[in-house]
Amino acid sequence: MIEGKNLLDAKGVSVDFRINGKWLTALYNVDLAVKPGEVLALVGESGSGKSTFATSVIGLHSKNQARVSGSIVLDGHQIIGASDKEMQELRGVKVGMIFQDPLSALNPLMKIGDQISEAMEVHDVYPREKWENRTIELLKEVGITKPERVAKQYPHELSGGMRQRVMIALAIANEPDLIIADEPTTALDVTIQAQILDLIQEIQKKKKSGVLLITHDLGVVAEMADSVAVMYAGQIVESGSVEQVFENPTHPYTRSLLRANPSEDTTGDELYVIPGTVPSLADMDHSKDLFLQRVPWLADLAQEKVSDTPAEIEKGHFVRGNAWKDFSFPDEKTSKKKLKKW
């Protein structure tokens, strides 16, 4: 880890996918940074581009079907343009990823212990004679009570929560500086969700790792994150500390997300639903604020061009688009209620 520098420093990152012979932009001019020991939450609806960004950081996009431009520096190493060999050396050591669906991410034909040992073998961080003990230690560390038995089992023999714990063990096997958690609790029940999130937070504090937490759950963000970046249609529309963004939400999308988050005393009649959906790639004009077309009283403003340079409305708090700080929202019932913590 390079002291005094960001673990992850992404600037002007764009991703284009080849679809039916055409190049369509999924991610546009994204700037994000994660400091050592920081938890940065990347939030937004499904289809906003969160996982596309994460996949860019670990270099998993197909070079034939995707173009990644800009700069992604991971602990001093430039990711964009790196060779497959260079990326293999970085994955697992500099960055570990907890995938959204462990059943599809784990090898169904290999025992759990063999998969963890293989991760150590690839990177040669631990000598062979320590692999078995290290595997058992990792399984204990992620809260598995019978690690010797689990190490001999296959992924399909484990529950969803157990598989997610194994994914976390794999992600931290070589003690990476940055952990990317991509919707790590999506398929789990509420009780197990809380346990998994507690576990990630515990590991992050113990190892002083940086964490990029990808989620749509604002309660999780309020509880775990230091900073937050709000993504919509492949663009960062607002970013800052959790306190800044939650106490002074400025972009219409951020305000809509917070308004749509139910609190303990929300009734069915009061539940707010954001109208419309995230536009398809073919309909994205990144020179405009793409969210405005979904909000009836802002639709006229959706035709305006917006600056690519986010405005700093207070120190460390940025918003993309028009001068939202002084804008009046006539049909909005802004709520300052605290988010319910998971």
C-alpha positions in Angstrom: 0.0 0.0 0.0 1.4 3.4 -1.0 1.1 5.6 2.1 -0.6 9.0 1.8 -2.3 8.2 -1.5 -5.8 6.9 -2.5 -6.1 3.1 -2.8 -8.3 3.6 -5.8 -8.3 6.7 -7.9 -10.6 6.6 -10.9 -10.7 9.7 -13.2 -12.8 10.2 -16.3 -13.7 6.5 -16.6 -16.1 5.6 -19.5 -17.2 2.2 -20.6 -18.7 1.4 -24.1 -20.2 -1.9 -25.0 -20.6 -3.3 -28.5 -24.2 -4.2 -29.0 -25.6 -5.3 -32.4 -22.5 -3.9 -34.1 -22.8 -0.4 -32.4 -20.8 1.0 -29.5 -23.1 2.3 -26.7 -21.9 4.1 -23.6 -22.8 2.5 -20.3 -20.5 4.5 -18.0 -19.6 8.1 -18.6 -16.8 10.3 -17.2 -16.8 8.7 -13.7 -14.5 10.1 -11.0 -14.2 8.1 -7.7 -11.6 7.7 -5.1 -11.3 5.4 -2.1 -8.8 6.2 0.7 -7.1 3.6 2.9 -9.5 2.5 5.7 -12.5 4.3 4.0 -15.8 2.7 3.1 -17.2 4.4 0.0 -20.8 3.4 -0.9 -21.8 3.5 -4.6 -25.6 3.7 -4.7 -28.3 3.8 -7.4 -31.0 1.7 -9.0 -30.4 -1.5 -10.9 -29.0 -0.6 -14.4 -27.3 2.6 -13.1 -23.8 1.2 -13.9 -22.5 0.3 -10.4 -21.4 -3.3 -11.3 -20.0 -2.1 -14.6 -17.7 0.2 -12.7 -16.6 -2.5 -10.3 -15.9 -4.9 -13.2 -13.7 -2.1 -14.8 -11.7 -1.9 -11.6 -10.8 -5.6 -11.6 -10.3 -5.7 -15.4 -13.0 -8.3 -16.2 -14.6 -6.7 -19.2 -14.1 -8.6 -22.5 -11.7 -6.6 -24.6 -13.6 -7.6 -27.8 -17.0 -6.4 -26.4 -16.1 -3.5 -24.2 -13.9 -0.3 -24.4 -12.7 1.2 -21.1 -11.2 4.7 -21.2 -9.9 7.2 -18.7 -7.7 6.3 -15.7 -8.1 3.7 -13.0 -5.1 3.6 -10.6 -5.2 0.9 -8.0 -2.6 1.3 -5.3 -0.2 2.9 -7.8 -1.0 0.5 -10.7 -2.8 1.6 -13.8 -5.6 -0.8 -14.6 -6.7 0.5 -18.0 -4.5 -1.0 -20.6 -2.9 -3.5 -18.2 -2.1 -7.0 -19.6 -3.9 -10.1 -18.5 -0.7 -11.2 -16.6 -0.5 -7.9 -14.8 -4.2 -8.0 -13.8 -3.8 -11.6 -12.5 -1.1 -10.4 -10.2 -3.2 -7.6 -8.9 -6.5 -9.4 -8.4 -6.7 -11.1 -5.0 -3.6 -9.2 -3.7 -4.3 -5.6 -4.3 -8.1 -6.0 -4.7 -10.5 -8.7 -3.6 -14.1 -8.9 -4.8 -17.2 -10.2 -3.1 -19.6 -11.0 -5.9 -23.4 -10.6 -5.7 -24.2 -14.3 -6.4 -21.8 -16.7 -4.7 -23.4 -19.8 -6.2 -22.4 -18.6 -9.7 -19.0 -17.2 -8.6 -17.9 -20.3 -6.8 -16.7 -23.4 -8.8 -19.4 -26.0 -8.3 -16.9 -28.9 -9.0 -14.3 -27.9 -6.4 -14.4 -28.3 -2.6 -14.4 -25.1 -0.6 -11.0 -25.7 0.9 -9.5 -26.4 -2.6 -10.9 -23.1 -3.9 -9.4 -21.1 -1.1 -6.1 -22.9 -1.5 -6.1 -22.3 -5.2 -6.5 -18.5 -4.6 -3.4 -18.6 -2.4 -1.5 -20.8 -4.9 -2.1 -18.4 -7.8 -0.6 -15.4 -5.9 2.1 -17.2 -3.9 1.6 -15.0 -0.9 1.7 -17.9 1.5 3.9 -21.0 1.2 2.2 -24.3 0.3 2.7 -25.8 3.8 0.5 -23.0 5.3 -2.4 -23.3 2.9 -4.5 -25.8 4.9 -4.1 -24.0 8.2 -4.7 -20.6 6.5 -7.9 -22.0 4.9 -9.3 -23.1 8.3 -8.3 -19.8 9.8 -10.1 -17.9 7.1 -13.3 -19.9 7.5 -13.2 -19.3 11.2 -12.6 -15.6 10.7 -15.8 -15.3 8.6 -17.8 -16.9 11.3 -18.1 -20.5 10.1 -18.3 -22.7 13.2 -17.2 -26.0 11.7 -14.5 -24.9 9.2 -12.9 -28.4 8.8 -16.2 -29.9 7.6 -17.1 -26.9 5.4 -13.6 -27.0 3.7 -14.5 -30.5 2.5 -17.9 -29.6 1.1 -19.1 -28.3 -2.3 -20.9 -25.0 -2.8 -24.3 -26.6 -3.4 -24.1 -28.2 0.0 -24.0 -24.9 1.8 -26.8 -22.3 2.6 -26.8 -18.9 0.9 -25.4 -17.2 4.0 -22.6 -19.8 4.3 -21.7 -19.4 0.6 -21.5 -15.7 1.0 -19.1 -16.2 4.0 -17.0 -18.4 1.8 -16.9 -15.7 -0.8 -15.7 -13.2 1.8 -13.0 -15.7 2.9 -11.9 -16.0 -0.8 -11.8 -12.2 -1.2 -9.6 -11.7 1.8 -7.4 -14.8 1.5 -4.4 -12.8 0.3 -5.1 -9.7 2.5 -6.0 -7.2 -0.3 -5.8 -3.5 0.3 -9.2 -2.9 -1.4 -12.3 -5.0 -1.0 -15.2 -4.5 -3.5 -18.5 -5.8 -2.2 -21.0 -5.9 -5.0 -24.5 -6.1 -3.5 -23.2 -8.7 -1.0 -26.5 -9.4 0.7 -29.0 -9.3 -2.2 -30.2 -12.9 -2.0 -30.1 -13.3 1.8 -32.8 -12.9 4.5 -32.7 -9.9 6.8 -31.0 -11.6 9.7 -28.2 -13.0 7.6 -27.8 -9.7 5.8 -27.0 -7.9 9.0 -24.5 -10.7 10.0 -22.7 -10.4 6.6 -22.5 -6.6 6.7 -21.2 -6.7 10.3 -18.6 -9.2 9.2 -17.4 -7.0 6.3 -17.2 -4.0 8.6 -15.3 -6.0 11.2 -12.8 -7.3 8.6 -12.4 -3.8 7.1 -11.6 -2.3 10.5 -9.3 -5.1 11.5 -7.2 -5.0 8.3 -7.7 -1.3 7.7 -8.7 -2.1 4.1 -10.6 0.3 1.8 -14.0 -0.9 0.8 -16.1 0.0 -2.2 -19.6 -1.0 -1.2 -22.1 -1.3 -4.1 -25.6 -1.2 -2.8 -29.1 0.2 -3.3 -29.9 0.0 0.4 -29.6 3.5 1.9 -30.0 2.1 5.4 -26.8 0.1 4.9 -25.1 3.2 3.6 -26.1 5.2 6.7 -24.7 2.5 9.0 -21.5 1.5 7.2 -20.2 4.1 4.9 -17.9 7.1 5.3 -18.6 8.6 1.9 -21.2 8.0 -0.8 -21.4 8.5 -4.5 -24.8 8.4 -6.2 -24.9 7.0 -9.7 -27.6 7.3 -12.3 -27.5 6.1 -15.9 -23.7 5.6 -15.8 -23.0 9.1 -14.3 -22.1 10.2 -10.8 -24.7 12.8 -10.0 -23.7 13.6 -6.4 -20.9 12.7 -4.0 -19.7 13.6 -0.6 -19.6 12.4 3.0 -22.6 10.4 4.1 -23.6 13.3 6.4 -23.4 15.9 3.6 -25.4 13.9 1.1 -28.0 12.6 3.5 -28.5 15.9 5.4 -28.3 18.1 2.3 -29.3 16.1 -0.7 -29.1 18.3 -3.7 -29.5 16.5 -7.0 -33.1 15.5 -7.8 -32.2 11.9 -8.1 -30.5 11.8 -4.6 -33.6 13.6 -3.1 -35.9 11.1 -4.8 -33.9 8.1 -3.6 -34.0 9.4 0.0 -37.7 10.2 -0.3 -38.5 6.7 -1.6 -36.7 5.0 1.3 -39.4 3.9 3.8 -39.0 4.8 7.5 -40.5 3.1 10.6 -43.6 5.2 10.5 -44.2 5.3 6.7 -47.7 4.2 5.8 -48.7 2.7 2.5 -50.3 5.9 1.3 -47.1 7.9 2.0 -44.7 5.5 0.2 -43.1 7.4 -2.6 -42.2 5.6 -5.9 -39.9 7.2 -8.4 -41.7 7.3 -11.7 -40.3 5.7 -14.8 -37.1 3.6 -15.2 -33.4 4.0 -16.0 -33.1 4.6 -19.7 -31.7 1.9 -22.0 -28.1 2.4 -23.3 -29.5 3.3 -26.7 -31.4 6.2 -25.2 -28.6 7.7 -23.1 -27.5 11.2 -24.1 -24.8 11.9 -21.5 -24.6 15.6 -22.3 -27.9 16.0 -20.5 -29.2 15.2 -17.0 -30.9 11.9 -17.8 -32.9 11.7 -14.6 -35.0 14.8 -15.2 -37.1 13.2 -17.9 -38.6 10.9 -15.2 -39.8 13.8 -13.0 -42.9 15.5 -14.4 -42.2 19.0 -13.0 -38.5 18.9 -14.2 -39.1 17.4 -17.7 -38.5 20.7 -19.5 -35.0 21.0 -17.9 -34.1 17.6 -19.2 -33.4 19.2 -22.6 -30.7 21.4 -21.2 -27.0 20.6 -21.7 -25.1 20.1 -18.4 -21.5 20.5 -17.5 -19.3 17.4 -17.2 -17.5 19.2 -14.3 -19.4 18.6 -11.0 -20.1 21.7 -8.9 -18.7 21.8 -5.4 -21.6 23.1 -3.3 -19.7 22.8 0.0 -16.2 21.4 0.7 -16.1 17.8 -0.5 -19.7 17.8 -1.6 -20.2 17.7 -5.4 -23.3 17.7 -7.6 -23.5 17.3 -11.4 -25.9 19.4 -13.4 -27.7 22.7 -13.0 -27.6 24.9 -10.0 -29.7 22.6 -7.8 -28.7 24.2 -4.5 -31.1 27.0 -5.0 -33.8 25.2 -7.0 -37.3 24.8 -5.7 -39.0 21.5 -5.9 -42.8 22.3 -6.0 -44.1 18.7 -5.8 -41.6 17.3 -3.3 -42.3 16.5 0.4 -38.7 16.5 1.6 -38.2 14.4 4.7 -35.4 14.7 7.2 -36.3 11.6 9.0 -33.4 9.3 10.0 -33.1 6.2 7.9 -33.9 3.0 9.6 -30.7 1.1 10.3 -30.4 -2.5 9.3 
